[in-house]
Amino acid sequence: MKLIAATVSAAAVLLIAAPARAHVRVDGGDAPGRGGYGTVRLSVPTESETASTVGLTVTIPGDVTLTSAKVLPIAGWTAKVETAEGRVTRIVWRASGAGLGPAEFGVFAFSGGPWPQDRSAVPLPATQQYSDGSAVAWDEVALDASEPEHPAPIVVLGEATAGHHNNAPVAEPEPERSGSQITQWILIGLALVLSVSATLRRAR
């Protein structure tokens, strides 16, 4: 029992002492609803101790049809939304300056949709480029409770909501009928009745 307790204690110390591995991940944002539109915000830390992050490429899975996407401007960076056959395929950010240094991180955001209606989460494989020419692919999806070495960012979709930015039908508003229109129709009806009555009198 003492040996087991000592082993558990040592493991706990190691877990506490081990720093959490930083990686590209979805960080908050206006969680898109299933079938709707929303904002995705990616947190991108620089893991290298010597090189800077100078590029980020996010790939939209082939079975996800985003028909539009708009990026949030970032000072010192350019962004391009790539499309093919009516859907967004990739979003590419490039640093126009020094990029993100070893002790820095950046936030890259885009708004788009419509997101799938038949699932609760969508992985967004990402590739992080460094100033020394190296690249890290964050594209692994966990098959169990454990976290892979290079996990893909995951967009968690919220409940489907009705509105302008989804496929839910929007009822057309009924035309309003003002008081003057109603009065006009009443007067027209009375005029018709009087006209018919006068015609009958002449016939007699």
C-alpha positions as CSV (number, residue, x, y, z in Angstrom):
1,M,0.0,0.0,0.0
2,K,2.8,2.4,0.9
3,L,4.5,1.7,-2.5
4,I,1.2,2.4,-4.4
5,A,0.6,5.6,-2.4
6,A,4.2,6.8,-3.1
7,T,3.7,6.1,-6.8
8,V,0.4,7.9,-7.0
9,S,2.0,10.9,-5.1
10,A,4.9,11.0,-7.5
11,A,2.7,10.9,-10.5
12,A,0.6,13.8,-9.1
13,V,3.7,15.9,-8.6
14,L,4.8,15.2,-12.2
15,L,1.3,16.2,-13.5
16,I,1.4,19.4,-11.6
17,A,4.9,20.3,-12.5
18,A,4.5,19.5,-16.2
19,P,3.6,22.6,-18.2
20,A,0.5,22.4,-20.3
21,R,1.4,22.0,-24.0
22,A,0.3,25.0,-26.0
23,H,-1.3,24.5,-29.4
24,V,-3.5,26.2,-31.9
25,R,-7.1,26.0,-30.6
26,V,-10.5,27.5,-30.8
27,D,-10.8,30.1,-28.1
28,G,-14.3,31.3,-27.4
29,G,-16.0,33.4,-30.1
30,D,-19.7,33.5,-30.9
31,A,-20.2,29.8,-31.1
32,P,-21.9,29.2,-34.5
33,G,-25.3,27.4,-34.2
34,R,-25.9,24.3,-36.2
35,G,-27.1,25.3,-39.7
36,G,-26.2,29.0,-39.0
37,Y,-23.5,31.5,-39.0
38,G,-21.0,32.6,-36.3
39,T,-17.5,33.7,-35.3
40,V,-14.6,31.4,-34.8
41,R,-11.6,32.7,-32.9
42,L,-8.3,30.8,-33.0
43,S,-5.6,31.3,-30.3
44,V,-2.1,30.7,-31.9
45,P,0.9,30.6,-29.5
46,T,4.5,30.5,-30.8
47,E,6.1,27.3,-29.4
48,S,9.5,27.8,-30.9
49,E,12.2,29.4,-28.7
50,T,14.1,30.9,-31.6
51,A,11.6,31.4,-34.5
52,S,8.5,33.5,-35.0
53,T,5.1,32.5,-36.2
54,V,4.7,34.0,-39.7
55,G,1.8,32.1,-41.2
56,L,-1.4,30.2,-40.3
57,T,-3.5,28.1,-42.7
58,V,-6.9,26.7,-41.7
59,T,-8.5,24.1,-43.9
60,I,-12.3,23.6,-44.0
61,P,-13.1,19.9,-44.1
62,G,-14.4,18.7,-47.5
63,D,-17.8,17.7,-46.0
64,V,-18.4,21.1,-44.6
65,T,-19.9,23.7,-47.0
66,L,-19.3,27.2,-45.8
67,T,-20.6,29.4,-48.6
68,S,-19.0,32.5,-47.1
69,A,-16.3,33.6,-44.6
70,K,-15.0,37.0,-43.6
71,V,-11.8,37.6,-41.6
72,L,-11.2,40.0,-38.8
73,P,-8.3,42.4,-39.9
74,I,-5.1,42.0,-37.9
75,A,-2.4,44.7,-37.9
76,G,0.8,43.3,-39.6
77,W,-1.0,40.4,-41.2
78,T,-2.7,39.7,-44.5
79,A,-5.5,37.2,-45.0
80,K,-7.0,35.4,-47.9
81,V,-10.2,33.3,-48.1
82,E,-9.8,30.6,-50.7
83,T,-12.9,29.1,-52.4
84,A,-13.7,26.3,-54.9
85,E,-17.0,25.2,-56.4
86,G,-19.0,27.6,-54.2
87,R,-17.5,26.7,-50.8
88,V,-14.7,28.0,-48.6
89,T,-11.8,25.6,-48.7
90,R,-9.0,27.4,-46.8
91,I,-8.2,30.6,-44.9
92,V,-4.6,31.7,-45.1
93,W,-3.0,34.4,-42.9
94,R,0.5,35.7,-43.6
95,A,2.7,38.0,-41.5
96,S,3.8,41.1,-43.4
97,G,6.3,41.9,-40.7
98,A,8.1,40.1,-38.0
99,G,5.1,37.9,-37.0
100,L,4.6,36.5,-33.5
101,G,7.8,36.1,-31.4
102,P,8.7,33.2,-29.1
103,A,7.0,34.7,-26.1
104,E,3.9,35.9,-28.0
105,F,0.6,34.5,-29.3
106,G,-2.0,35.8,-31.7
107,V,-5.8,35.7,-32.1
108,F,-7.1,35.0,-35.6
109,A,-10.8,35.3,-36.2
110,F,-13.3,34.7,-39.0
111,S,-17.1,34.7,-39.3
112,G,-18.8,32.3,-41.7
113,G,-21.4,29.8,-42.4
114,P,-23.7,28.0,-42.8
115,W,-22.2,25.3,-40.5
116,P,-23.5,21.7,-40.6
117,Q,-26.9,20.9,-39.1
118,D,-26.1,17.2,-38.5
119,R,-23.2,17.4,-36.0
120,S,-22.1,19.2,-32.8
121,A,-18.4,19.7,-33.6
122,V,-16.2,20.4,-36.6
123,P,-12.4,20.0,-36.7
124,L,-10.4,22.7,-38.5
125,P,-7.0,21.3,-39.4
126,A,-4.4,24.1,-39.2
127,T,-0.8,24.5,-40.2
128,Q,1.5,26.9,-38.4
129,Q,4.5,28.3,-40.3
130,Y,7.7,29.6,-38.7
131,S,10.3,32.1,-39.8
132,D,13.0,29.4,-39.9
133,G,11.0,27.6,-42.6
134,S,9.6,24.9,-40.4
135,A,5.9,24.1,-40.0
136,V,3.7,22.3,-37.5
137,A,0.4,20.6,-38.6
138,W,-2.3,20.7,-36.0
139,D,-4.6,18.1,-37.7
140,E,-5.0,15.1,-35.4
141,V,-8.5,14.3,-34.0
142,A,-8.7,12.3,-30.8
143,L,-10.4,8.9,-31.0
144,D,-10.8,8.6,-27.3
145,A,-10.5,10.7,-24.1
146,S,-6.7,11.2,-24.6
147,E,-5.4,14.3,-26.4
148,P,-3.2,13.7,-29.5
149,E,0.2,15.3,-29.8
150,H,-1.0,17.7,-32.5
151,P,-4.7,18.2,-31.9
152,A,-6.8,20.0,-34.6
153,P,-8.7,23.0,-33.4
154,I,-12.4,22.0,-32.8
155,V,-15.4,24.3,-33.4
156,V,-18.2,23.3,-31.0
157,L,-21.5,24.1,-32.6
158,G,-24.4,25.4,-30.5
159,E,-28.1,24.8,-30.9
160,A,-29.7,25.7,-34.2
161,T,-31.4,29.0,-34.1
162,A,-34.0,30.6,-36.5
163,G,-33.0,33.8,-38.1
164,H,-31.5,35.5,-41.2
165,H,-28.3,33.4,-41.3
166,N,-29.6,29.9,-41.6
167,N,-31.9,27.7,-43.7
168,A,-35.0,28.1,-41.5
169,P,-37.9,29.6,-43.5
170,V,-38.8,33.1,-42.5
171,A,-42.5,33.9,-42.7
172,E,-43.5,37.0,-44.8
173,P,-45.1,39.7,-42.8
174,E,-48.8,40.3,-43.6
175,P,-49.6,43.7,-45.1
176,E,-50.9,46.2,-42.7
177,R,-54.4,47.6,-43.3
178,S,-54.7,51.2,-42.1
179,G,-58.0,52.8,-40.9
180,S,-58.2,55.0,-44.0
181,Q,-58.1,51.9,-46.3
182,I,-60.9,50.2,-44.4
183,T,-63.0,53.4,-44.6
184,Q,-62.4,53.7,-48.3
185,W,-63.7,50.1,-48.9
186,I,-66.8,50.9,-46.8
187,L,-67.6,54.0,-48.9
188,I,-67.1,52.0,-52.1
189,G,-69.5,49.4,-50.9
190,L,-72.2,52.0,-49.9
191,A,-71.8,53.6,-53.3
192,L,-72.4,50.3,-55.1
193,V,-75.5,49.6,-52.9
194,L,-77.0,53.1,-53.7
195,S,-76.2,52.7,-57.4
196,V,-78.0,49.3,-57.6
197,S,-81.0,50.7,-55.6
198,A,-81.3,53.7,-58.0
199,T,-81.2,51.4,-61.0
200,L,-84.0,49.2,-59.6
201,R,-86.2,52.3,-59.0
202,R,-85.9,53.4,-62.6
203,A,-86.8,49.9,-63.8
204,R,-90.1,50.1,-62.0
